[in-house]
Amino acid sequence: MGFGARPCPYAGSRVEYGDVFIALAEIAVAIAGFSGIVAVFGARSAGQWTRDDRLRLAFLLVCSLTVVFFSLLPFAMTALHLPATVLWRAASGLLAIWLVLGNVLAFRSIALVRHEFQSESRPWLKGLVRAGDTASVVLLFYNVIWMAEVGLFLLALLWLLLQSVIMFAELLGFTAGRAV
């Protein structure tokens, strides 16, 4: 299986970096859960949600749940007894396609609330997200075509997790360039 491979007690089979995938899924669930707490107990609980806040929450939940799904996908694919190269190519390809479709839908959603989103969001943040997503898709397709390794797949999941953290910080009002 390669360096770092060990039996995964969660799936009853061998998955490279199985503990890392489980940890990513747990962190993503925690971020999504805390966003629910912010929604229920925060200032927005009184119905003071802007369209921008709803959009941030939606992005946070989509990013978090994407990390959960794609962190667990290798276990299901391993249960199908797929060779490691097929597993990482398929998982990377599916995640790349999901990111492309997700970005198309995200840009459409942002366009619908452009006047609010443009006024409240920082240009550097949107640029960072676009650059990171583009880099992730390119690296994932590179993984599909040439590498077929776990590393680039993990990097893409970490990027999505970072986006969830950024959106969570945005919901709380803790970002650079904006006073709380």
Backbone as JSON, one array per atom type, in Angstrom:
{
  "sequence": "MGFGARPCPYAGSRVEYGDVFIALAEIAVAIAGFSGIVAVFGARSAGQWTRDDRLRLAFLLVCSLTVVFFSLLPFAMTALHLPATVLWRAASGLLAIWLVLGNVLAFRSIALVRHEFQSESRPWLKGLVRAGDTASVVLLFYNVIWMAEVGLFLLALLWLLLQSVIMFAELLGFTAGRAV",
  "N": [[0.82, -1.2, 0.0], [2.04, 1.2, 0.47], [4.01, 3.87, 1.93], [3.08, 4.7, 5.2], [0.75, 3.28, 5.23], [-1.63, 1.43, 6.98], [-3.59, -0.95, 8.82], [-6.98, -0.06, 8.91], [-9.02, 0.5, 11.55], [-11.63, 1.34, 11.4], [-12.92, 0.66, 9.03], [-12.38, -1.95, 8.61], [-10.6, -2.7, 6.71], [-7.72, -2.05, 4.6], [-6.72, 1.22, 4.28], [-4.89, 3.81, 2.96], [-3.6, 6.2, 5.1], [-5.87, 6.22, 6.72], [-6.65, 7.07, 9.32], [-6.21, 9.8, 9.09], [-8.12, 10.57, 7.22], [-10.46, 10.0, 8.67], [-10.14, 11.81, 10.79], [-10.24, 14.25, 9.38], [-12.92, 14.16, 8.5], [-14.24, 14.24, 10.98], [-13.45, 16.76, 11.98], [-14.59, 18.43, 10.06], [-17.32, 17.9, 10.47], [-17.54, 18.92, 13.05], [-17.05, 21.67, 12.59], [-19.25, 22.31, 10.98], [-21.27, 21.75, 12.83], [-20.72, 23.65, 14.87], [-21.3, 25.93, 13.44], [-24.01, 25.76, 13.3], [-24.63, 26.23, 15.97], [-23.81, 28.88, 16.16], [-25.71, 29.98, 14.47], [-28.09, 29.49, 15.89], [-27.75, 30.55, 18.51], [-26.4, 32.94, 18.2], [-26.19, 36.47, 17.27], [-27.67, 36.49, 15.0], [-29.78, 34.87, 15.44], [-32.14, 36.12, 15.99], [-33.29, 36.61, 13.61], [-31.79, 38.29, 12.03], [-30.36, 37.84, 9.7], [-28.45, 38.49, 6.88], [-28.58, 38.31, 3.29], [-26.06, 37.75, 2.48], [-24.92, 36.58, 4.77], [-26.43, 34.22, 4.89], [-25.57, 33.05, 2.54], [-22.84, 32.67, 3.12], [-23.08, 30.81, 5.23], [-24.26, 28.7, 3.85], [-22.16, 28.08, 2.02], [-20.22, 27.31, 3.87], [-21.4, 25.01, 5.02], [-21.66, 23.38, 2.74], [-18.95, 23.08, 1.97], [-17.94, 21.81, 4.3], [-19.53, 19.44, 4.44], [-18.82, 18.31, 2.04], [-16.15, 17.69, 2.53], [-16.55, 15.75, 4.51], [-17.97, 13.73, 3.08], [-16.12, 13.07, 0.97], [-13.96, 12.31, 2.5], [-14.78, 9.95, 3.58], [-15.33, 8.43, 1.37], [-13.04, 6.95, 0.28], [-13.01, 4.68, 1.96], [-15.35, 3.29, 1.31], [-14.77, 2.76, -1.35], [-12.54, 1.14, -1.06], [-13.72, -1.05, 0.08], [-14.85, -2.14, -2.12], [-12.78, -3.45, -3.21], [-10.98, -2.17, -4.91], [-8.01, -1.45, -6.74], [-5.29, 0.54, -5.42], [-4.39, 2.6, -7.15], [-6.55, 2.95, -8.89], [-8.5, 3.66, -7.06], [-7.54, 6.21, -6.03], [-7.41, 7.68, -8.36], [-10.11, 7.66, -9.2], [-11.42, 8.8, -6.94], [-10.16, 11.31, -6.87], [-10.9, 12.33, -9.38], [-13.71, 12.45, -9.12], [-13.92, 14.3, -7.01], [-12.73, 16.54, -8.22], [-14.55, 17.05, -10.32], [-16.82, 17.6, -8.77], [-15.92, 19.95, -7.47], [-15.67, 21.7, -9.67], [-18.36, 21.81, -10.59], [-19.53, 22.75, -8.22], [-18.31, 25.27, -7.98], [-19.34, 26.56, -10.23], [-22.06, 26.67, -9.52], [-21.77, 28.18, -7.18], [-20.77, 30.64, -8.11], [-22.98, 31.43, -9.54], [-24.85, 31.72, -7.48], [-23.63, 33.78, -6.03], [-23.78, 35.8, -7.91], [-26.49, 36.35, -7.86], [-26.8, 37.7, -5.48], [-25.1, 39.81, -5.7], [-24.79, 42.64, -5.18], [-24.92, 42.88, -2.35], [-23.01, 40.96, -1.55], [-20.65, 41.85, -2.74], [-20.23, 44.23, -1.35], [-19.74, 43.51, 1.28], [-17.79, 41.52, 1.37], [-14.29, 40.79, 1.26], [-12.02, 41.57, -1.33], [-9.57, 40.18, -1.51], [-10.13, 37.81, -0.24], [-12.03, 36.53, -1.85], [-10.43, 36.25, -4.11], [-8.44, 34.56, -3.12], [-9.93, 32.22, -2.57], [-10.85, 31.56, -5.15], [-8.39, 31.15, -6.49], [-7.31, 29.05, -4.93], [-9.27, 27.04, -5.29], [-9.08, 26.66, -8.07], [-6.41, 25.79, -8.28], [-6.66, 23.44, -6.79], [-8.41, 21.9, -8.4], [-6.86, 21.62, -10.74], [-4.64, 20.2, -9.69], [-5.96, 17.9, -8.81], [-6.92, 16.81, -11.23], [-4.44, 16.35, -12.39], [-3.61, 14.36, -10.67], [-5.45, 12.38, -11.34], [-4.72, 11.79, -13.98], [-1.87, 11.31, -14.0], [-0.48, 10.82, -11.4], [-1.98, 9.32, -9.35], [-2.11, 9.12, -6.49], [-2.45, 9.43, -2.91], [-1.75, 11.87, -1.75], [-2.26, 14.4, -3.2], [-5.01, 14.34, -3.28], [-5.6, 14.47, -0.55], [-4.57, 17.06, -0.03], [-6.41, 18.65, -1.46], [-8.73, 18.14, 0.03], [-7.95, 19.23, 2.47], [-7.75, 21.91, 1.71], [-10.47, 22.48, 1.22], [-11.43, 22.15, 3.8], [-10.1, 24.25, 5.06], [-11.39, 26.37, 3.78], [-13.91, 26.07, 4.95], [-13.29, 26.77, 7.58], [-12.55, 29.45, 7.19], [-15.01, 30.53, 6.31], [-16.49, 30.08, 8.61], [-15.16, 31.76, 10.39], [-15.78, 34.15, 9.11], [-18.55, 34.22, 9.55], [-18.54, 34.65, 12.27], [-17.39, 37.09, 12.3], [-14.67, 37.46, 12.4], [-12.34, 38.32, 10.6], [-9.52, 39.38, 8.7], [-9.25, 42.77, 7.79], [-11.77, 43.65, 8.32], [-13.72, 45.23, 10.69], [-14.94, 44.07, 13.8]],
  "CA": [[0.0, 0.0, 0.0], [2.89, 2.38, 0.46], [4.41, 4.43, 3.21], [1.99, 5.22, 6.01], [-0.43, 2.42, 5.18], [-1.82, 0.54, 8.12], [-4.99, -1.37, 8.87], [-7.9, 0.94, 9.42], [-10.01, -0.18, 12.39], [-12.98, 1.84, 11.14], [-13.55, 0.03, 7.87], [-12.04, -3.36, 8.55], [-9.75, -2.93, 5.56], [-6.56, -1.15, 4.56], [-6.83, 2.49, 3.55], [-3.76, 4.67, 3.28], [-3.93, 7.4, 5.88], [-7.26, 6.09, 7.19], [-6.88, 7.92, 10.48], [-6.26, 11.19, 8.64], [-9.44, 10.77, 6.61], [-11.46, 10.05, 9.75], [-9.94, 13.09, 11.49], [-10.79, 15.31, 8.52], [-14.38, 14.09, 8.56], [-14.67, 14.68, 12.31], [-13.25, 18.21, 12.07], [-15.59, 19.05, 9.19], [-18.61, 17.8, 11.17], [-17.48, 19.86, 14.18], [-17.21, 23.03, 12.07], [-20.65, 22.45, 10.58], [-22.06, 21.79, 14.06], [-20.55, 24.94, 15.53], [-22.0, 26.95, 12.67], [-25.41, 25.68, 13.75], [-24.7, 26.91, 17.27], [-23.75, 30.31, 15.86], [-26.99, 30.36, 13.89], [-29.17, 29.42, 16.88], [-27.52, 31.37, 19.69], [-25.74, 34.2, 17.89], [-27.02, 37.65, 17.01], [-28.53, 36.22, 13.85], [-30.91, 34.03, 15.85], [-33.34, 36.95, 16.01], [-33.72, 36.83, 12.24], [-31.0, 39.38, 11.45], [-29.48, 37.27, 8.69], [-28.42, 39.1, 5.56], [-28.43, 37.29, 2.24], [-24.64, 37.42, 2.49], [-24.71, 35.62, 5.87], [-27.01, 32.93, 4.48], [-24.68, 32.5, 1.53], [-21.64, 32.18, 3.83], [-23.46, 29.59, 5.94], [-24.45, 27.65, 2.84], [-20.83, 27.68, 1.56], [-19.57, 26.6, 4.97], [-21.99, 23.68, 5.13], [-21.31, 22.59, 1.55], [-17.53, 22.71, 2.08], [-17.78, 20.84, 5.39], [-20.13, 18.15, 4.09], [-18.0, 17.75, 0.96], [-14.99, 17.06, 3.19], [-17.02, 14.53, 5.17], [-18.27, 12.71, 2.07], [-14.93, 12.62, 0.26], [-13.06, 11.65, 3.45], [-15.29, 8.59, 3.8], [-15.4, 7.73, 0.09], [-12.01, 5.91, 0.09], [-13.36, 3.46, 2.69], [-16.33, 2.57, 0.49], [-14.1, 2.28, -2.56], [-11.68, 0.04, -0.64], [-14.61, -2.2, 0.28], [-15.09, -2.71, -3.45], [-11.52, -4.1, -3.57], [-10.33, -1.47, -6.02], [-6.58, -1.19, -6.54], [-5.04, 1.89, -4.9], [-4.3, 3.58, -8.23], [-7.91, 3.2, -9.36], [-9.18, 4.37, -5.98], [-7.14, 7.61, -5.95], [-7.81, 8.35, -9.61], [-11.56, 7.85, -9.18], [-11.77, 9.76, -5.89], [-9.68, 12.63, -7.3], [-11.74, 12.77, -10.49], [-15.02, 12.81, -8.59], [-13.79, 15.55, -6.25], [-12.48, 17.63, -9.18], [-15.82, 17.35, -10.98], [-17.65, 18.24, -7.76], [-15.44, 21.32, -7.28], [-16.04, 22.49, -10.84], [-19.81, 22.05, -10.52], [-19.78, 23.58, -7.05], [-17.91, 26.64, -8.27], [-20.32, 27.13, -11.16], [-23.25, 27.01, -8.73], [-21.42, 29.24, -6.23], [-20.71, 31.9, -8.84], [-24.37, 31.78, -9.86], [-25.46, 32.21, -6.24], [-23.03, 35.08, -5.71], [-24.31, 36.78, -8.86], [-27.84, 36.71, -7.44], [-26.73, 38.64, -4.35], [-23.85, 40.53, -5.97], [-24.67, 43.95, -4.54], [-24.61, 42.69, -0.94], [-21.79, 40.19, -1.36], [-19.52, 42.69, -3.11], [-19.99, 45.28, -0.38], [-19.31, 42.97, 2.57], [-16.66, 40.59, 1.27], [-13.0, 41.33, 0.89], [-11.56, 41.05, -2.63], [-8.47, 39.23, -1.33], [-10.7, 36.53, 0.17], [-12.6, 35.91, -3.05], [-9.31, 35.86, -4.96], [-7.81, 33.38, -2.5], [-10.79, 31.06, -2.77], [-10.82, 31.2, -6.58], [-7.06, 30.6, -6.8], [-7.2, 27.75, -4.27], [-10.13, 26.07, -5.97], [-8.49, 26.38, -9.38], [-5.23, 24.95, -8.04], [-7.12, 22.11, -6.37], [-8.94, 21.17, -9.56], [-5.72, 21.27, -11.6], [-3.88, 19.13, -9.04], [-6.77, 16.67, -8.8], [-6.88, 16.22, -12.57], [-3.08, 15.83, -12.52], [-3.62, 13.09, -9.93], [-6.24, 11.43, -12.14], [-4.02, 11.42, -15.21], [-0.5, 10.84, -13.84], [0.07, 10.36, -10.12], [-2.8, 8.3, -8.67], [-1.62, 9.03, -5.12], [-3.31, 9.99, -1.88], [-1.3, 13.19, -1.31], [-2.97, 15.52, -3.82], [-6.4, 14.22, -2.83], [-5.62, 15.03, 0.82], [-4.38, 18.51, -0.12], [-7.68, 19.25, -1.88], [-9.65, 18.08, 1.17], [-7.48, 20.22, 3.45], [-8.14, 23.21, 1.19], [-11.91, 22.63, 1.49], [-11.57, 22.33, 5.24], [-9.67, 25.62, 5.33], [-12.49, 27.24, 3.36], [-14.94, 26.0, 5.99], [-12.81, 27.56, 8.72], [-12.64, 30.85, 6.79], [-16.42, 30.92, 6.33], [-16.9, 30.11, 10.02], [-14.62, 33.02, 10.92], [-16.6, 35.21, 8.51], [-19.83, 34.27, 10.27], [-18.3, 35.22, 13.59], [-16.88, 38.43, 12.13], [-13.22, 37.47, 12.69], [-11.45, 38.24, 9.45], [-8.68, 40.55, 8.49], [-9.82, 43.76, 6.88], [-13.13, 44.04, 8.7], [-13.88, 45.42, 12.12], [-16.0, 43.25, 14.37]],
  "C": [[0.85, 1.25, 0.0], [3.17, 2.86, 1.87], [3.21, 5.0, 3.94], [0.75, 4.35, 6.0], [-0.47, 1.54, 6.43], [-3.29, 0.13, 8.16], [-5.85, -0.29, 9.5], [-8.97, 0.25, 10.24], [-11.43, 0.23, 12.08], [-13.67, 1.1, 10.02], [-13.24, -1.45, 7.76], [-11.18, -3.7, 7.34], [-8.61, -1.94, 5.59], [-6.89, 0.06, 3.7], [-5.63, 3.32, 3.95], [-4.27, 5.89, 4.01], [-5.38, 7.39, 6.37], [-7.57, 6.98, 8.37], [-6.97, 9.39, 10.1], [-7.62, 11.49, 8.02], [-10.54, 10.85, 7.67], [-11.34, 11.37, 10.51], [-10.49, 14.25, 10.67], [-12.31, 15.33, 8.57], [-14.89, 14.6, 9.9], [-14.54, 16.2, 12.46], [-14.31, 18.93, 11.24], [-16.98, 19.01, 9.84], [-18.65, 18.79, 12.34], [-17.68, 21.3, 13.7], [-18.66, 23.27, 11.65], [-21.55, 22.55, 11.81], [-21.94, 23.12, 14.78], [-21.22, 26.06, 14.75], [-23.49, 26.94, 13.0], [-25.61, 26.37, 15.08], [-24.67, 28.42, 17.07], [-25.1, 30.79, 15.33], [-28.1, 30.42, 14.95], [-28.97, 30.42, 18.0], [-26.88, 32.73, 19.4], [-26.73, 35.32, 17.65], [-28.0, 37.41, 15.87], [-29.74, 35.37, 14.21], [-32.22, 34.81, 15.88], [-33.81, 37.29, 14.6], [-32.97, 37.94, 11.54], [-30.01, 38.87, 10.41], [-29.58, 38.08, 7.4], [-28.33, 37.97, 4.54], [-26.97, 36.83, 2.18], [-24.33, 36.4, 3.58], [-25.26, 34.24, 5.5], [-26.13, 32.25, 3.44], [-23.41, 31.94, 2.16], [-21.95, 30.87, 4.55], [-23.63, 28.44, 4.97], [-23.1, 27.15, 2.33], [-20.11, 26.87, 2.63], [-20.1, 25.17, 5.06], [-21.63, 22.8, 3.93], [-19.85, 22.16, 1.62], [-17.33, 21.63, 3.13], [-18.33, 19.47, 5.0], [-19.41, 17.5, 2.91], [-16.78, 17.06, 1.54], [-15.41, 15.76, 3.85], [-17.22, 13.42, 4.13], [-17.0, 12.17, 1.43], [-13.86, 12.05, 1.19], [-13.5, 10.21, 3.69], [-15.33, 7.77, 2.52], [-14.3, 6.67, -0.1], [-12.32, 4.6, 0.84], [-14.36, 2.63, 1.89], [-15.67, 1.98, -0.76], [-13.15, 1.12, -2.24], [-12.51, -1.22, -0.42], [-14.97, -2.87, -1.04], [-13.86, -3.41, -4.01], [-10.88, -3.48, -4.81], [-8.85, -1.32, -5.73], [-6.38, 0.28, -6.13], [-4.99, 2.93, -6.02], [-5.69, 3.93, -8.77], [-8.67, 4.02, -8.33], [-8.84, 5.85, -5.99], [-7.45, 8.37, -7.22], [-9.31, 8.64, -9.59], [-11.97, 8.89, -8.14], [-11.35, 11.18, -6.29], [-10.54, 13.18, -8.43], [-13.12, 13.21, -10.02], [-14.96, 14.12, -7.82], [-13.54, 16.73, -7.19], [-13.78, 18.03, -9.88], [-16.76, 18.07, -10.02], [-17.23, 19.7, -7.54], [-15.8, 22.21, -8.46], [-17.53, 22.82, -10.81], [-20.17, 22.97, -9.35], [-19.42, 25.03, -7.29], [-18.86, 27.31, -9.25], [-21.58, 27.54, -10.39], [-22.98, 28.15, -7.75], [-21.37, 30.59, -6.94], [-22.1, 32.37, -9.22], [-25.06, 32.36, -8.63], [-24.93, 33.58, -5.86], [-23.58, 36.15, -6.64], [-25.71, 37.24, -8.46], [-27.85, 37.71, -6.29], [-25.51, 39.54, -4.47], [-23.75, 41.85, -5.2], [-24.35, 43.83, -3.06], [-23.25, 42.01, -0.75], [-20.56, 41.03, -1.68], [-19.21, 43.71, -2.03], [-19.43, 44.74, 0.94], [-18.07, 42.1, 2.5], [-15.39, 41.33, 0.85], [-12.54, 40.73, -0.43], [-10.45, 40.01, -2.48], [-9.02, 37.86, -0.97], [-11.3, 35.8, -1.03], [-11.49, 35.44, -3.99], [-8.6, 34.62, -4.44], [-8.63, 32.12, -2.75], [-10.76, 30.62, -4.23], [-9.49, 30.56, -6.95], [-6.89, 29.22, -6.18], [-8.04, 26.68, -4.92], [-9.57, 25.68, -7.33], [-7.27, 25.47, -9.23], [-5.64, 23.54, -7.63], [-7.61, 21.29, -7.54], [-7.81, 20.73, -10.48], [-4.92, 20.11, -10.99], [-4.66, 17.81, -9.0], [-6.77, 16.01, -10.18], [-5.48, 15.68, -12.89], [-2.98, 14.46, -11.83], [-4.37, 12.01, -10.7], [-5.41, 10.9, -13.3], [-2.66, 10.76, -14.95], [-0.17, 10.19, -12.51], [-0.68, 9.19, -9.48], [-2.31, 8.04, -7.26], [-2.58, 9.73, -4.17], [-2.99, 11.45, -1.58], [-2.08, 14.36, -1.89], [-4.45, 15.51, -3.45], [-6.54, 14.81, -1.43], [-5.45, 16.54, 0.81], [-5.68, 19.21, -0.51], [-8.69, 19.23, -0.74], [-9.25, 19.09, 2.25], [-7.85, 21.63, 3.0], [-9.64, 23.47, 1.46], [-12.17, 22.84, 2.97], [-11.17, 23.75, 5.65], [-10.75, 26.62, 4.9], [-13.62, 27.24, 4.38], [-14.55, 26.85, 7.19], [-12.92, 29.06, 8.41], [-14.09, 31.32, 6.84], [-16.97, 30.97, 7.75], [-16.42, 31.4, 10.67], [-15.4, 34.21, 10.37], [-17.94, 35.34, 9.24], [-19.68, 34.9, 11.64], [-17.81, 36.66, 13.51], [-15.39, 38.57, 12.4], [-12.4, 37.32, 11.42], [-10.67, 39.52, 9.32], [-9.37, 41.5, 7.52], [-11.24, 44.16, 7.22], [-13.19, 44.16, 10.2], [-15.06, 44.6, 12.6], [-17.08, 44.14, 14.92]]
}
